[in-house]
């Protein structure tokens, strides 16, 4: 009796077979979520019954059936999104090469190969996820990442791409370079759980160059490993690199699907319906009258004109890699003119482009029909990221003394997908961002063009805003310039993930013209630095950079470190200055991904002097009652409540040159190993909270601070969210500053739900409280100007603040309704 009841119950909760559509590229994602919810709900129900009526085995069998149903749906989803490689129907009607980063500005060299169904991305540098929207591409549509080498410039943005995907997204394939997945698995525990799923390595498929090739419905890709000859005696600039193998990709676009000729269908009297679909898919069909019709009998004889099916993508790190490409068997068919290469995308640095071997390569590929697209650091510098540059222009309109002009300074123009901004140089086309080149041009007449308008023009602001700005300018002009240092620069002020207008955390503290300290280095920090200081200014700043302080191991606080270390080394070499190690102050959790990177890719630890602020307990004695020979478990390292770091500094530390008289790490309430920093730079006391909920120890250690830079992730009313995620609300951050008796408070680290500006309550006007914006660069004697911007922000960003107010009211109404329903349920329960 009980078995029959259980079977009936299980049948009611299982999903009927006919509820899942098998049509290609269609899938109801709500169905998958529904199954997951049913698994969780029915697990509780079944387990409740099992305690009194059912056997545990029967309960587990029912749950197993549910899981099998979900697995079946997931399999159908994968089949819908990933058609077989021999599918004719899914051959793309158009294919284009589109440049995301041209090697200058905010993005390193990268581009996409776009089809109507899929997006293939070649190299994934820092900021790639943040700016993919410029090409109207969602990161969830990027399934295949082709990596030409295992350098940080090519892989830095992968973790952000993966985190931004939805939980049910298709697995991401990493082609070419090796050991990427291993590194992602290492940094996964240190991802910020405030955003996205941290289980992305299970959704990653690594396809190293040893697999030879990759093929899908649209194209075939041949992996060409480029390896210099092994020479144990040579001493090259790549001696710290673990894997010297580059990977070139030879892409062959599959022939366009032939169209059905309607006239031939009528002549052969093929009836309407599924038979035509089978013919279109390349299958022979039998008509009702017994005749067999082959696909060639109904296909049109017209062929698509202007197709360019062959593309080669290559990045050669050294001249030896170029020679390896010249010797490649896969390339001889093009060198011998057996086939014509239509496009070659060159990602090599200028020093390699100018070598004799590369000139020989260009001679072998000198056909007039081959387009050579060059993407590297010498390309035209164009501010392609409209949101960043327009937003900074608006802020400069308000306060030119606090917001410097971005490089390239005074650039004025319109950026489109056409070739107006490209520069022709010999055989090369030095491409500009957003440019598009067709391999197969379909019907794109109805698509909306991508245009970035960066023409110099006055921003549209209200009359009241203009009046407030005029009053502020008078105050700005009256401020005396009597204390420049310490000077603070805000490279990023967003929490967890970047937005169109805010990058993730990064702060610069300058103690003098020859001394600088970076505090936290989120992804894209170097790009922001380059936009503010320019190429030449960056080199000078990096040679003056003595120390990097990392508050904790979340990737939005440290993922930009590797680029800074590498560019700093290049700056010393470029300026002919003997290299000076960079001091890195951090805890052990920060060192784990750093060491893994050095093992998998390139040894950058040799470029650093590391100060580990973790406390490592002594090894515990062996237990007399424990099993013989078993090694006792070491206790985990932890942070001391407060640690004076100056005494632990390496010998290169020079208090006078660094202009640094105090540096303490204070444990705060965020992750298990997270800390803030208290420092005295140029005679002024500065406190950085890092990520934390309100911390009494930080208040105590930072007493009398001249500047408090405190995180303010949430607006007031989100105290529960802030407590759960161990962050602070705006009101809590202000309270910390008041209890600390801080002279100036600057709030930062805002949730990405506030892309342009956070909520600005009126109580901010009562004290010296300012709001940080990206690209804010403030001298110590100009700190009093930052709070004066609040009334202007309220007027300039009135529409954004109005939307935030509407969302808050909607949230309050929803919470009120939920509370009323809960009270009604309690009343009904009590009455019964």
MARSEDO-619693 format. One record per residue: residue in one letter; x, y, z of N, C-alpha, C in turn. Coordinates in steps of 0.1 Angstrom, whole numbers, plus 5000, padded with zeros to 4 digits. Example, Ala and Ser with C-alpha at 12.3 -4.5 7.8 and 13.67 -1.06 7.14 Angstrom:
residues 2
A513249435078512349555078513249675078
S512849785071513749895071512950005079
//
This chain:
residues 832
X500849885000500050005000500950135000
X501950125009502850245010503650264997
X504050144991504850144979504050214968
X502750174967501850224956501650374958
X501450424971501350564973502550644969
X503750584973504950654969505150664954
X504850554947504950554932504050654926
X502850664931501850764926502350904929
X502950924941503451054944504651094936
X505551004933506751024925506351054911
X505350984906504951014892504351154890
X503751204901503151334900504251444900
X505351414906506451524907507451514896
X507451404889508451394878507951474866
X508851514858508551604846508151514834
X506951534828506551454816507651464805
X507751364797508751364787508451474776
X507151484773506751574762506851724766
X507251754779507351894783508651954779
X509651874774510951924770510951934755
X511152044750511252064735512552014730
X512551944719513751894713514151974700
X513452084698513852174686515152234689
X516052234678517352294679517352434683
X518252474692518452614697517252674704
X516352584709515252634718515252554730
X515152634742515252564754514652654765
X513652604772513052684783513852674796
X514652774799515552764810514752764823
X513552814823512652814835512452674839
X512352584829512052444832513252384840
X514452414837515552364844515552414859
X515252544860515152594874514052534882
X512952504874511752434881512152294886
X512952224878513352094882514252104895
X515152194895516052214906515252244919
X514252334917513352364929512652244934
X512152164924511352044928512251934935
X513451924930514451834937514551874952
X514852004954515052054968513752034976
X512652074970511352064978510951914981
X511051834971510651694972511551614980
X512851654981513751584990513351605004
X512951725007512451755021511151675024
X510251665014508951605016509151455018
X509951395008510151255009510851205021
X511851285025512651245037511751255050
X510851355049509851365061509051235062
X508551195050507651075050508450945054
X509750945049510550825052510750795066
X510750895074510950875089509850795095
X508650795089507550725095506950625086
X507150635073506450545064507350465054
X508350535049509050485038510450445041
X511050355033512350315035513350415028
X514550425034515450525028515850495014
X515850365010516250324997515250384987
X513950374990512850424981512950574980
X513250644991513450784990514550824981
X515650764982516850794974516550764959
X515750654957515450624943514550734936
X513650784944512850894939513651014936
X514551044945515451164943516351144931
X516751014929517650984918516850994904
X515650964904514850984892514751124888
X514551214899514451354896515751404890
X516851354896518151404891518451354876
X517951234873518051184859517251274850
X516151314854515251404846516051534843
X516651594854517351714852518551694843
X519251584844520451554835520051544821
X518851484819518351474805518051604799
X517451694807517151834802518451904799
X519451894808520651964806521351904793
X521251774790521751724778521051774766
X519751794766519051854755519452004753
X519652074764520152204764521452214756
X522352134760523652134753523552104739
X522752004735522551974721521952094713
X521052164720520452274713521452394711
X522252414720523252524719524552484711
X524752354711526052304705525652194694
X525352244682524952144671526252064667
X526051944661527151864657527951924647
X529251894646530251954637529851934623
X529151824619528751804606527351854602
X526851944610525451994608525552104597
X524752084587524752174576523852294579
X522752274586521852374589522452494597
X523452454606524052554615525352614610
X525652604597526752674592526352824591
X527152914597526753054599526653124585
X525653204585525353284573526253404571
X526853444582527853554582528853534593
X530153574590531253564599532153694598
X532453754609533253874609534253874620
X535453944617536453964626536254104632
X536154114645535854244652536854264663
X537454384663538554424672537954474685
X538254414696537854464709538954554715
X540154514715541254594720542354594710
X542854714706543854714695545254724701
X545454684714546754684720547254814727
X546354914726546655044733545555074743
X545655184750544655234758544255134770
X542955114772542555034784542554884781
X542754844769542754694766543954654758
X544454534762545554474755544954414742
X545754364733545354304720544354194722
X543154204716542154094716541154124705
X540454024700539454034690538453924691
X537353934685536353824684536153784670
X535753654668535153604655533753584658
X532853664651531453664655530653594643
X529753504648528753444639527353474645
X526253454638524953474644524653384656
X525353274657525053174668526053174679
X527353204675528453194685529453304684
X530153324695531253424695532553354700
X533553364691534853304694535753424698
X536453414710537253514714538753474714
X539553564709540953534708541753624718
X542253564728542953624740541953704748
X542153694761541153754770541953834781
X542353964778543154044787542254104798
X542954174807542154244818541254344811
X540054364817539054454812538154394801
X538554274796537754224784536254204788
X536054154799534654134804533854264805
X534654364811533954494813533554564801
X534354544790534054624778533554544766
X533254414768532654334757531354394752
X530654464761529354524757529454624745
X530754674744530954774733530654714719
X530954584718530654514706529254444706
X528454474717527154414719527254264720
X528254224728528454084731528254064746
X527553964749527453924764528453814766
X529053824778530053724782529453584781
X528153564784527553434783527553374770
X527753454759527753394745529153354741
X530153394750531553354747531853214752
X531853114743532052974747533452924745
X534052984734535352934730536353054731
X537453024739538453124741539753064736
X540353134726541553084719542753174725
X543753104731544853174738546153144731
X546753254725547953234717549153204726
X549153244738550253204747549753214762
X550453154771550053154785550753274792
X550553394786551053514793549853574800
X550153654810549053714818548253814809
X548853874799548153974791547053904783
X547153774781546253694773545153624781
X545453604794544453514802543853594814
X544253714816543953784829542453804830
X541653814819540253844821539353714821
X539953594821539153474820538253454832
X538853474844538053454856536853544857
X536953674852535853764852534753714842
X535153664830534253614820533453504826
X534153404833533453294839532553334850
X532953424859532153464870530853534865
X530953604854529753684849528753594842
X529053464840528153374833527053324843
X525953284838524953224846525253084850
X524553034860524852904866524652794856
X523752814846523452704837524052724823
X525052814823525752844810526452724805
X526652724791527452614785528852614790
X529552504791530952494795531852584786
X532852644791533752734784534952654780
X535252654767536452584762537652684761
X538752634766540052714766540952644756
X541252704745542052644734543452694734
X544352604732545752644729546652624741
X546852734748547752744760547352644771
X548352604778548152494788548252554803
X547652474812547752504826546852614831
X545952664822545052774826544052724836
X543452614833542452564843542952534856
X544252494857544852464870544952594878
X545352704871545352834878544052884882
X542952864874541652904877541152824890
X541452704891541052624902541752674915
X542952724913543752774925543052904930
X542652994921542153124926540653114929
X539953004925538552994928538153024942
X538852964952538452994966538553134970
X539253214963539453354966538653454958
X537653394950536753484943535753544953
X535353664950534353734959532953674957
X532453614967531153544967530053644966
X530353774966529253874965528653874951
X529253814941528753814928529053684921
X528053624915528253504906528553384914
X528853274907529153144912530653124912
X531153074923532653044924532952904919
X532052834913532352694910532652684895
X533152794889533352794875534352684869
X535352644876536252544870535552424866
X534452384872533752264867533052284854
X532952414850532352454837533452484826
X534652444829535752474820536352354814
X536452354801537052244793538352294787
X539452234790540752284785541152194773
X541352264762541752194750543152244746
X544252174751545652224748545952194734
X547052264730547552244716547852104712
X548152024722548451884719547251804713
X546051864714544851794708544751814693
X545551904687545651914673544752004666
X543451994669542452074662541152074669
X540252164664538852174670537952204658
X536752144658535852154647534452164653
X533652254647532252264651531452284638
X530252324639529352334627529752454618
X530552554623530852664615532252674610
X533252614617534552624612535452514618
X536652504612537652404617538852484621
X539452454632540652534637541752434639
X542852464633544052384635545052454644
X545452374655546452434664547852414659
X548552524658549952524654550852564665
X551452464672552452504683553652564678
X554152674684555352744680556352734691
X557352654689558352634700559752664695
X560452754702561852774698562752654701
X563852644694564752524697565252534711
X565352424717565852414731567352444731
X567752544738569152584740569452614754
X570152514761570352524775571352644779
X572152684769573152784771572652924769
X571552944762571053074759570453144771
X570653274771570053354782569153464776
X567953434775566953524768566153594779
X565353694774564553764783563353684788
X563253564783562153474787562553364796
X563753384802564253274811563353244823
X562553344827561653314838560353254834
X560153244821558853184816558953034817
X557852974822557852834824557552754811
X556652804803556252744790556452844779
X557452804770557752894759557052864746
X556052784747555352744735554152844732
X554252904721553152994716552252904707
X551052944705550052864697549452954686
X549652924673548952994663547752914659
X546752984654545452914650545152934636
X545052834628544652834614543152804613
X542352904610540852884609540452864595
X539652764592539052744579537552744581
X536952844575535452854576534852754566
X533852684571533152584563532352654552
X532252584541531452644530530052664534
X529552784529528252824532527252724527
X526152704535525152614532524452664519
X524252564510523552604497522052624500
X521452714492520052744494519152654486
X517952624491516952544484516452634472
X516352574460515752644449514252614448
X513452704451511952684451511452634438
X512052684427511552634414511752484412
X512952434417513252294416512352214424
X511952264436510952194444509652174437
X509252284430507952274423508052184411
X509152184405509352094393509251944397
X509951914409509951774413508751744422
X507851844424506651814431506851764445
X507851834452508151794466507051864475
X506351794483505251854491505851934503
X505052034507505452114519505552024531
X506452074540506451994553507951954556
X508051844565509351804570510251754559
X509751704548510651654537511651764532
X511151884531511951994527513052024537
X512752014550513752034561514851934560
X514451804557515451704556516351724544
X515851774533516651804521517651914524
X517152014531517952124535519152084544
X518851984552519951924561520851834554
X520651814541521551724533521151584533
X519851544537519451414537518551384524
X518751264519517851224508516451184514
X515451204506514051174511513351094500
X512351024505511450944496510051004496
X509651044484508251104483507151004484
X505951044486504850954487504650864475
X505050914463504950834451506050744449
X506950734458508050634458509350694452
X509350814446510650864441511550904452
X512850884450513950934460514551054454
X514551164462515051294458516351314466
X517451344459518751374465518851524468
X519551574478519651714481520251794469
X521151744461521751814450520651844440
X519551774439518551794429517751924432
X517751974445516952084448517752204452
X519052184454519952304458520152394447
X520252524450520452624440521952614435
X522152644423523552634417524352764420
X523652864426524352994429525152974441
X526453024441527353024452527553164458
X527853164471528053294477529453354472
X529353474468530553544463531253624474
X532553644472533353724482533653664495
X533553534495533953464508535453464510
X535853474522537353464526537453364537
X537653244533537553134543538753104552
X539953154549541053124557541653244565
X541853214578542353314587543453244596
X544553324597545653274606545753374617
X545853334629546053414641547353374647
X548253464649549553424654550153534663
X550753494674551453584683552853514685
X553953574680555253514682555953594693
X556353534704556953604715558453644711
X559153554703560553584700560653554685
X561853584680562153554666562253404663
X562653334673562653184672561253134670
X560253194676558853144674558453174659
X558953284654558553314640559153214631
X560453164634561053064626560252934627
X559752904638558952784640557652794632
X557052914630555852924621556252904607
X557452954603557952934589558152794586
X558552714596558852574594557552484595
X556452544599555252464602554752394589
X554452264590553852194579552552244575
X551752294585550352344582550452464573
X551552534573551652664566552252654552
X552752534549553452524536552552534524
X551252494525550352504515550052654511
X550252744521550052884518551352944513
X552552904518553852954513554052914499
X553552784495553852734482552752784472
X551852864476550752924468549752814464
X549752704471548652604469547352654473
X547252724484546052794488546352934492
X545353024492545553164495545053194509
X545853254517545453294531544753434529
X543453444534542653564532542953664543
X543153624555543453724566544553664575
X545353744580546253704591546253814601
X545953774613545853874625547253854632
X548053964632549353964639549154024653
X549553944663549453994677550854004683
X551953994675553254004680553654144683
X554554154693555054294696555954354685
X556054484686556754554675558254514674
X558854474685560254434684560354304676
X559354214676559354094669558954124654
X558054214652557654244638558754294630
X559754364636560854424629562054334627
X561954204631563054114629563154064615
X564254004611564453954598563553834595
X563353754605562453634603561053674600
X560653784606559253824604559153884590
X560153954586560154014572560053894562
X560753784565560753674556559353614555
X558653604567557253554568556353644559
X556553774560555653864552555953844537
X557153814533557453794519556753674514
X556653564522555953444518554453464518
X553953564525552453584525552153724519
X552853744508552653884502551653884491
X550753784490549653794480548853914482
X548353974471547554094472546154064479
X545753934478544453904484544553874499
X545753884505545853864519545853994527
X544954004536544854124545545654094558
X546654184561547454164573546954264584
X546254214594545754304604546654294616
X547254414620548254414630547654474643
X547754404654547154454667548354444677
X548954554680549954554691550054694697
X551154714705551254834713551554964706
X551854954693552255074685551055124677
X549955054677548755094670548255234674
X547455294666546955424670546155424683
X546455514692545855524705544555594704
X543455524706542155574704541355544716
X540655634722539855614735538555544731
X538555414729537355354723536255324734
X536555344746535555304757534755434760
X533655444753532855564754532455604768
X531955504776531455524789532455594798
X533755544798534755594807535155734803
X535355754790535855894786534755994787
X533555964784532456064785532156094799
X532155994808531956014822532956104828
X534256074824535356164830535256304824
X534856314812534756454806533656534814
X532556464818531556524826532156574839
X532856484846533456514859534456624858
X535156624847536156734845535456874843
X534256864837533456984836533157044849
X532956954859532556994873533857044880
X534956964880536157004887537356954880
X537957044872539157004864540356984873
X540357034886541557024895541556884901
X540356814902540256684908540256574898
X539856604886539756494876540656534864
X541856474863542756504852542156454838
X542656514827542256474814542856334811
X542056254804542556114801543256114788
X544256024787545056004775544355914765
X544455944752545156054746544356184748
X545156284753544556404757543956484745
X542756534747542156624736541756544724
X541656404725541156334714539756364711
X539456384698538156434694537756354681
X536656284682536156214670535056114672
X534756034662533755934662534355804658
X534055694666534655564663533555474658
X533755414647532755324641533455194638
X532755104631533254974627533954974614
X533955094607534555104595536055134597
X536755154586538255154586538855294586
X538055404589538655534588539855564597
X539755494609540855524619542055424618
X541955334609543055244608544255314600
X545455264602546555324596547255214587
X547455244575548155154565549655174566
X550455064568551855074569552454954562
X552954974550553554864542552454764540
X552654634543551654534541550654534553
X550954604564550054594576548954694575
X547854654582546854754585546854754601
X547254874606547254894621545754924625
X545154834630543654844632543354934644
X542154984644541555064655540554974663
X540255014675539154944682537854944675
X537054844677535754824671535654794656
X536854794649536754774635536354634632
X535654614620535154484616535654454601
X535954324600536354274587535554154584
X535054144572534154034569534853914563
X534653794568535053674562533853614553
X532653634558531453604550530453704553
X530053774543529053884546527653844542
X526853834552525453804550524653924549
X523353914552522454034552522454104565
X523354214565523454294578522854434576
X521954444566521454584564520554634575
X519954544582518954584592519654604606
X520854574608521554584621521854734624
X521754764637522054894641523554914642
X524155014636525555034636526155064650
X527355024653528055054665528855184663
X528455284671529155414670529455474684
X530655504686531055574698531355724695
X530555804700530655944697531456014708
X532756044705533556114715533956254710
X533056314702533356454698533256544710
X534156644710534256734721532956824721
X532256814731531056904732530656914747
X529957024750529557044764528456944768
X528656884780527656794784526256864787
X525256784785523856844788523556844803
X523656954809523256964823522357084825
X521657074836520557174839521157314843
X520357414842520757544846521157554860
X520457484869520757484883522157414885
X522457304878523757244879524857344874
X524657414864525657514859525857614870
X524857664877525057764888525857704899
X525557574903526257514914527757494910
X527957464897529357444892530157574893
X529457684889530057814889530457854903
X529557824913529957854927531057774932
X531057644928532157554932533557604926
X533457644913534757684907535357804914
X534557894920535058004927535757954940
X535157854946535757794958537057724954
X537057654943538257584938539457674936
X539157794930540157884927540757954940
X539957954950540358024963541257934972
X541257794969542057704977543557724975
X544257734986545757754986546457624983
X547457634974548257514971549457514980
X549257464993550457475002550857335007
X550157225003550557095008550056994998
X550956964988550556874977550456724982
X551356684990551456544994551056525008
X550456405011550256295002549156314992
X549256254980548256274970547656134967
X546356134966545556014965544956004951
X545055884944544455864931543555744932
X542355754927541355634928541255574914
X541855464912541755394899540455314898
X539955264909538755184909537955194921
X536655214920535755234932534555144932
X534555034924533454944924533754824933
X532654754937532754644945532554514937
X533454414939533354284933533554274918
X532654354911532754344896532754494891
X533354514880533354654874531954684868
X531754814866530554854858531054934846
X530154984838530655064827531355194831
X531155244843531655364848532655354859
X532755234865533555214877534355084875
X535655094878536554974878536554924892
X537154804894537254744907538454814914
X538654774927539454854936540854874932
X541354994934542755024932543055174936
X544055194945544355324951545855354950
X546155474947547555514946547855624957
X548855604965549255704975550655754971
X550855884968552155934965552656024977
X553755984982554356054993555256174988
X555756164976556556274970556556244955
X557356334948557456314933558256184930
X558956124940559756004938559355884946
X558155894952557755784961556255754959
X555855634956554455594955554155454960
X552955434965552555304971551155274965
X550955154960549655104955548955024966
X547755054969546954974978545854914971
X545854774970544954694963545154724948
X545054614940545354624926544354534918
X543054584917542054504910542354494895
X541654404889541754394874541554524867
X542454554858542254674850542954804856
X543654784867544254894874545354964865
X546154874858547154934849546455014838
X545354964832544655044822544255174826
X543655184839543255314844544455404847
X545555344851546755424853547255484840
X547255404830547655444817546855554811
X545555554814544555654809544855784816
X545255784829545555904837546855964834
X547955874833549255924833549855914819
X549255834810549855824796551055724797
X551555694785552655594784553855634791
X554255754789555555814795555355824810
X554255884814553955904828553855774836
X553355674829553255544836554655484839
X555555494829556855444832557555514843
X557455644844558055724855557355684869
X556055674869555355634881555755494886
X555855394876556155264880557555244885
X558555324880559855324886559955394900
X558955474903558855544916558055454926
X557355354920556555264929557355174937
X557355194950558155114959557454994965
X556155004967555454904975553954884971
X553454764972552054734969551554664982
X550454714987549754664998548454594994
X548254464998547054394994546254365007
X544954405007544154385019543654245021
X543254175010542854035011542853974997
X542553844996542853774984541753764974
X540653844976539653844966540153904953
X539753854942540353894929540054034925
X538954094930538754234927539754324934
X540554274942541554344950543054314946
X543254204938544654164935544854114921
X543754104913543954044899544754124890
X545054254893545854334884547254344888
X547654264899549054274904550054224894
X549754114887550654054877551054154866
X550054234861550354324851551254444856
X550954484868551854594874553254554875
X553454424880554854374882555554364869
X554854314858555454304845555754434839
X554854524839555054654833556054744840
X556154714853557254784861558654744857
X558754614855560054554850560354614836
X559354624827559654674814559954824815
X559354894824559655044826561155064830
X561654984839563054994843563954964831
X563654864823564454824811564354934801
X563254994799563055094788563855224792
X563855254805564555384809565955354812
X566455234811567855204814568255214828
X567355194838567555204852567755064858
X568755034866568854904873567554864880
X567154744879565954704885565954704900
X564854744906564754744921563554664924
X563654564932562554474936561354554942
X560154514938558954574944558554504957
X558354584967557954524980556454494980
X556054364983554654324983554354294998
X553354365003552954335017551554275016
X551454155021550154085020550153965029
X548953895030548853775038549053655030
X549053535036549453415029548453375018
X547153415020546153375010546453444997
X547053564997547353634985548553564978
X549453504986550653444981550253314973
X549153244977548853124970548653134955
X547753224950547653234936548953294930
X549653374937550953434932551953324929
X552053224939552953114937552553024926
X551252994925550752914914550952974901
X550853104899551053174887552553154883
X553453174893554853154890555253014886
X554552914891554852774888554252744874
X553052794871552452754858552852834846
X553152964848553453054837554753124837
X554953214846556153294846556553324861
X557853304864558253334878558453484880
X557453544886557453684889557853704904
X557953594912558353614926559753664927
X560653634917561953684917562053844916
X560953904911560854044910560354114922
X560054034932559354094944560154064957
X559954154967560454134980559154114988
X558854004993557553974999557653985014
X556654065020556454075034555154005038
X555253885043554053805047553653855061
X552453915062551953965075551153855083
X551053735077550353635085551253585096
X550553535106551253475118551253325116
X552353255116552453115114552753045128
X551752975133551952905146553052805145
X553652775157554652665157554052535155
X554852435150554352305147553952235160
X552752185161552252115174553051985176
X553251955189553951825192553051705188
X553751595185552951475182552151425194
X550951375191550151315201550551185205
X550751155218551251025222550250915219
X548950945218547850845216547450835201
X548150915193547850915179548350795171
X547950775159548450655151549950675149
X550750575149552150585147552550625133
X553450715132553950765119553050875112
X551950905118551051005112551551145115
X551751225105552251355107551151445113
X551551525124550451605130550051715120
X548851755121548251855113548751995117
X549252075108549652205112548552305113
X548452385123547452485124547552585113
X546452645108546452735097547052865102
X547752935093548253075097547053165098
X547253275106546153365108546753505109
X545953605109546453745110546453785125
X547553855129547453915142546554025142
X545954065154545054175154545654305148
X546854335152547554455146549054425145
X549654465134551054435132551754555126
X552854585133553754695128554554635117
X554454695105555154635093556454695091
X556754815095558054875092559154795097
X559054725108560154645113560454525105
X559454485097559654365088560054395074
X560254525071560554565058561954515054
X562154485041563454435036564454545036
X565654515033566754615034566654725024
X565854705013565754815003564854925009
X564154905020563255005025564055125030
X563655245025564355375029563255465034
X563155485047562055565053562055705048
X563155765046563255905041562855915027
X563355825018563055835004561555795002
X561055695009559655655008558655755014
X559255845023558355935030557355865038
X557655755044556755665051557255645066
X556455695075556955695089556155585097
X555055535092554255445100553455355090
X553455225093552655135084552255015093
X550955005095550354895104549254825096
X549254695098548154615092547154575104
X545854605102544854585112543854485107
X543654375115542654275111541254335111
X540554305100539154365099538154245097
X536854275097535854175096535354155082
X536054065074535554035061535853885058
X536853855052537253715051538053675064
X538453555065539253505076540553585077
X541153615065542453685065542253805056
X541753915063541554045056542054155066
X542654255061543154355070542954495063
X542954595071543054735067544454785069
X544754905065546154955067546055095073
X546955125082547155255088548555295085
X548655415078550055455074550155605077
X551355645078551755795079552655825067
X552055895058552855935045552956085045
X554156135043554456275042553856345054
X553956285065553556345078552056335081
X551256275072549756275073549356125075
X548356105084547955975088546755935079
X546855825072545855775062545455635067
X544155605067543555475070542755425058
X543055305054542355235044541655115051
X540355115050539555005057539654875050
X539954865037539754745029538254705030
X537954585027536554535028536254485042
X535254545048534954505062533554555066
X532954495075531854555083532454635094
X531654725100532254815110533154745120
X534354795122535454725130535954825141
X535754785153536154865164537654875165
X538354765162539854765162540454875152
X539754885141540254985131539955125136
X538855145143538555275149539655305159
X540055205167541055235178542355265172
X542855185162544155205157544255325148
X543155365142543155485133542855615139
X542755625152542355745159543055865154
X542355975151542856095147543456105133
X542956015124543456005110543156135103
X544056175095543756285086542856245074
X542956125070542156075059541655935062
X540355905061539855775062539255735048
X539755635042539155585030538455455034
X537055455034536355345040535355295029
X535255155029534355095020532855125023
X532055145013530655175015529855095005
X529854965006529254884995527754904993
X527054915004525554925004525055055009
X523855095004523155205009522455175022
X522055265030521355245042520055165039
X519655075048518554995046518954855042
X520254835038520754705034521654645045
X521354675058522154635068522254475069
X521154405066521254265067522154205056
X522054265044522954225033524354255037
X524654365042525954405046526554315057
X525754275066526154185077526454045071
X525553995062525753865056527053855048
X527253965040528453965031529654035037
X529554075050530654135057531154265050
X530254345047530554475042529854585050
X530054715046529454825054528454895046
X527454955052526555045046527155185047
X526555275040527155415040527055475054
X525955455060525855515074526855455084
X527055325082528055255091529455305089
X529755325076531155385073531355525078
X530255605077530355745083530455735098
X529755645105529855625119531255585123
X531955495116533355465119534255585118
X534055665108534855785106534655885118
X533455895122533155985134533855935146
X533655805149534255745161535755755161
X536355755148537755755147538355895148
X537355995147537756135147538556175135
X538256115124538956135111538556275106
X539556345101539356485096538656485083
X538956385074538356375061537956225059
X536756205054536256075051535956065036
X536455965029536155945015535555805014
X534355795009533655665008533855604994
X534055474994534455404981533855264981
X534255184971533855044970532355024970
X531755084960530255084959529854964951
X528654904955528154794948527854834933
X527954734924527754754910526354794907
X525454784917524054824915523954984914
X525155044918525155194917526255224906
X525955214893527055224883527655354882
X526855464883527455594881527655664895
X526655664903526755734916525955654926
X526355644939525555584949524455674954
X523655624963522655714969523355814978
X522955934978523556044985522656104995
X522556045007521656105017522156235022
X521256315028521556455032522556465043
X522656355052523556365063525056365059
X525356335046526656345042527156495042
X526256585041526656725040527056785053
X526856715064527156775077528656765081
X529456675075530856655078531656665066
X532956645068533856645056533856505050
X532756475044532556335038532456355023
X533256285015533256285001532956144995
X532656144982532356024975533456004964
X534055894964535055864954534455834941
X535055884930534755844917536055794910
X535955704900537055664893537755784886
X539055784886539955884881540056014890
X539556004902539656114911541156114916
X541756234915543156254919543256374927
X543456364940543356474949544556494958
X545056624958546156664967545556674981
X546556664991546056685004545356815007
X545956925001545357055004544057074996
X543656984988542356994980541356894986
X541556834997540656735002539356805006
X539356925010538156995014537157015002
X537657004990536857024978535956904975
X536356784979535656664976534256664981
X534056694994532656704999531756804992
X532356914987531657014980530956974967
X531356854962530856814950529456744951
X529056714964527856634966526656704960
X526456834963525256904958525156904942
X526356904936526456904922526056764917
X526656664923526256524919524756504920
X524156554930522656534931521956594920
X522456704915521756774903522156714890
X523356684888523856624875523356484873
X523256404884522856264883521456244889
X520656344886519256344892518456224887
X518556194875517756074869518255944875
X519555924876520155804882519655794897
X519755904904519355894918517855874920
X517055924910515655904911515355754909
X516055684899515855544897516155464909
X517255504916517655434928516555444939
X515955564940514955594950513655504946
X513355494934512255414930512455264933
X513655214931513955074934513955054949
X514355154957514255144971512855134976
X511955214970510555214974509955074970
X510255024959509754894954510154784964
X511454794968511954694977511254704991
X511054824996510354845008508954785008
X508254814996506854764995506854614994
X507854554987507854414987508154345000
X509054415008509354365021508154375030
X507354485029506154505037505154395034
X504954365021503954265017504354135022
X505654105021506153975026505853955041
X506154065049505954065063504454045066
X503554115059502154095061501653955059
X502153895048501753755045502253655056
X503453685061503953595071503153605084
X502653735087501853755099500453685097
X499953685085498653625082498753475084
X499853415079500053275080500153235095
X500853315103500953285117499653295124
X498853395120497453405126496553285122
X496653245110495853125106496253005113
X497652985114498152865121497752865136
X497752985142497452995156495952965158
X495053015149493652995150493252845148
X494052775140493652635138494252545149
//
